[in-house]
């Protein structure tokens, strides 16, 4: 891709297969606080959002969560990740072969991102190239995080490609004036039509295997477009 000078990867659901694990923790804690939400509805409402925005959304629905909710969620998630977190299949090979500069931009906090990368052996790929929602005032679907990453790396947003698995992430990339591809290879899309969701949100291509990621514009030949 001669017209792309930077690739921005989301973390959860793109680099690491974490969404089902973290959603399980979220649903468990919501249930403890009298809020019962089906897994599919939780993905629709909260996928790609910060913990702060999840708490705010619950409050907007008239359900106030306790002060220690974020701390409890963080502890549950850490323990679950330590037991079960895996990298997305083929992502290490992809990162190792990229010649275009890349970085990571996640709605998760820096501590969690670092934990995910450490547990999955991906930390060395992103040393000094991690951007999180803590660094901006507005998280996804606002474009702030992606624009900050591009600015810090001195790259024109129009020459940036984002790889995202969430509707809010795709919307954020589009709002930033960036190209965006949707990835639906995470386990949270096994029973959901992620292709339609991300295409409708604005993703120009959707793929489900990192081995299908192609650095050439002819990537559609390898299944990037469905």
C-alpha positions in Angstrom: 0.0 0.0 0.0 2.1 2.9 -1.3 -0.5 5.4 -0.1 -0.4 4.1 3.5 2.4 5.4 5.8 1.0 4.1 9.1 -1.1 1.1 10.2 -2.9 1.5 13.6 -4.0 -1.7 15.3 -6.7 -1.8 17.9 -5.7 -4.3 20.7 -8.7 -6.1 22.1 -10.3 -8.4 19.5 -7.6 -7.5 16.9 -4.2 -8.4 18.4 -5.5 -10.5 21.4 -8.7 -12.6 21.6 -9.9 -10.9 24.7 -13.4 -9.7 24.1 -15.3 -12.8 25.2 -13.2 -13.0 28.3 -13.6 -9.3 29.3 -17.3 -9.4 28.5 -17.8 -12.4 30.8 -16.2 -10.4 33.6 -18.4 -7.4 32.8 -21.6 -9.4 32.7 -20.8 -11.1 36.0 -20.2 -7.8 37.8 -23.3 -6.2 36.2 -25.3 -9.2 37.4 -24.0 -8.8 41.0 -25.2 -5.2 40.8 -28.7 -6.1 39.6 -28.2 -5.5 35.9 -28.9 -8.5 33.6 -27.8 -8.0 30.0 -27.4 -10.8 27.4 -24.0 -11.3 25.9 -25.0 -10.2 22.4 -26.6 -7.0 23.8 -23.5 -6.3 25.8 -21.3 -6.5 22.7 -23.6 -4.2 20.8 -23.6 -1.7 23.7 -20.1 -1.8 25.0 -17.7 -3.3 22.5 -14.8 -0.9 21.9 -15.8 1.4 24.7 -13.8 2.5 27.8 -14.9 1.4 31.3 -15.7 5.0 32.0 -18.1 5.1 29.1 -19.7 1.8 30.1 -20.4 3.1 33.6 -21.8 6.4 32.1 -24.1 4.4 29.7 -25.4 2.4 32.6 -26.1 5.6 34.5 -27.9 7.0 31.5 -30.2 4.0 31.7 -30.9 4.8 35.4 -28.6 2.1 36.8 -25.9 3.6 39.0 -22.9 1.3 39.6 -20.9 1.3 42.9 -17.8 3.4 43.3 -15.5 0.4 43.2 -17.0 -1.1 40.0 -14.0 -0.2 37.8 -11.5 -1.6 40.3 -13.5 -4.9 40.6 -13.8 -5.2 36.8 -10.0 -4.6 36.4 -9.2 -7.3 39.0 -11.6 -9.9 37.4 -10.2 -9.2 33.9 -6.6 -9.5 35.0 -7.2 -12.9 36.6 -9.2 -14.2 33.6 -6.6 -13.0 31.2 -3.8 -14.6 33.2 -5.6 -17.9 32.8 -6.9 -17.8 29.3 -5.8 -14.9 27.1 -4.3 -15.8 23.7 -3.0 -13.8 20.8 -5.1 -13.7 17.6 -3.9 -16.5 15.4 -1.4 -15.4 12.9 -0.9 -11.9 14.3 2.7 -12.4 15.4 3.7 -13.5 11.9 1.9 -10.5 10.4 3.6 -8.0 12.6 7.0 -9.6 12.0 6.6 -9.3 8.3 5.2 -5.7 8.1 7.4 -3.1 6.4 4.9 -0.2 6.9 5.3 1.5 10.3 2.6 0.6 12.7 1.3 1.2 16.3 -1.4 0.3 18.7 -4.4 2.5 19.8 -6.8 1.1 22.3 -9.8 2.1 24.4 -8.3 0.0 27.3 -6.0 1.6 29.8 -2.2 1.4 29.5 -1.8 -1.1 32.3 -4.3 -3.5 30.7 -2.8 -3.1 27.2 0.7 -3.9 28.6 -0.6 -6.9 30.4 -2.3 -8.2 27.2 0.9 -7.8 25.2 3.0 -9.4 27.9 0.8 -12.4 28.3 0.6 -13.1 24.6 4.3 -12.4 23.7 3.5 -9.3 21.6 5.1 -6.7 23.8 8.3 -6.3 21.8 6.4 -5.4 18.7 4.9 -2.2 20.2 7.6 -0.8 22.4 7.1 3.0 22.4 4.2 2.7 20.1 1.2 2.4 22.4 -1.6 4.9 22.6 -4.6 4.6 24.9 -7.8 6.4 25.7 -6.1 7.8 28.9 -4.2 10.1 26.6 -7.2 11.9 25.2 -10.4 13.6 26.5 -12.8 11.6 24.3 -12.6 7.9 23.6 -13.9 6.1 20.5 -16.2 6.7 18.6 -14.6 10.2 18.7 -11.5 10.4 16.5 -9.2 11.9 19.2 -7.1 8.8 19.9 -6.4 7.9 16.3 -5.5 11.5 15.5 -3.2 11.7 18.5 -1.4 8.6 17.3 -1.0 9.9 13.8 0.2 13.3 15.1 2.8 11.8 17.4 4.2 9.7 14.6 4.1 12.6 12.1 1.8 10.9 9.7 -1.1 12.4 7.7 -4.4 10.9 8.8 -5.4 10.4 5.2 -2.4 8.1 4.8 -3.2 6.0 7.8 -5.0 2.6 7.8 -6.8 1.4 11.0 -7.6 -2.2 11.8 -10.6 -2.4 14.1 -13.1 -5.0 15.3 -15.8 -2.6 16.8 -18.4 -0.3 15.3 -17.2 2.5 17.6 -13.6 1.9 16.4 -14.6 2.0 12.8 -16.6 5.2 13.3 -13.6 6.8 15.1 -11.3 6.0 12.2 -13.7 7.4 9.7 -14.2 10.5 11.7 -10.4 10.9 11.8 -10.3 10.8 8.0 -8.5 7.5 7.9 -9.0 4.3 6.0 -10.3 1.5 8.0 -10.5 -2.3 7.6 -12.7 -4.4 9.9 -11.4 -7.6 11.5 -13.9 -10.3 12.6 -11.5 -13.1 13.5 -12.0 -12.8 17.3 -14.1 -15.4 19.1 -16.7 -12.8 19.9 -17.8 -12.9 16.3 -18.3 -16.6 16.0 -22.0 -16.3 16.4 -22.5 -12.7 15.2 -22.6 -11.1 11.8 -19.6 -8.8 12.3 -19.1 -8.3 8.6 -22.4 -6.5 8.2 -21.9 -4.5 11.4 -18.5 -3.2 10.4 -19.3 -2.7 6.7 -22.3 -0.6 7.7 -20.2 1.4 10.1 -17.9 2.3 7.2 -15.1 -0.3 7.0 -13.9 -0.6 3.4 -12.8 -4.2 3.8 -13.6 -6.9 6.3 -11.4 -10.0 6.9 -11.3 -12.8 9.5 -7.8 -14.2 9.3 -4.6 -12.4 9.8 -3.1 -14.5 7.1 -5.5 -12.8 4.7 -4.1 -9.4 5.5 -2.4 -8.2 2.3 -0.1 -5.2 1.9 -1.2 -4.8 -1.8 -4.3 -3.1 -3.1 -5.1 -6.4 -4.8 -5.9 -7.8 -1.3 -9.5 -8.5 -2.3 -8.2 -11.5 -4.3 -7.1 -13.1 -1.0 -10.5 -12.7 0.6 -10.3 -9.3 2.3 -13.6 -8.3 0.7 -16.7 -10.5 1.4 
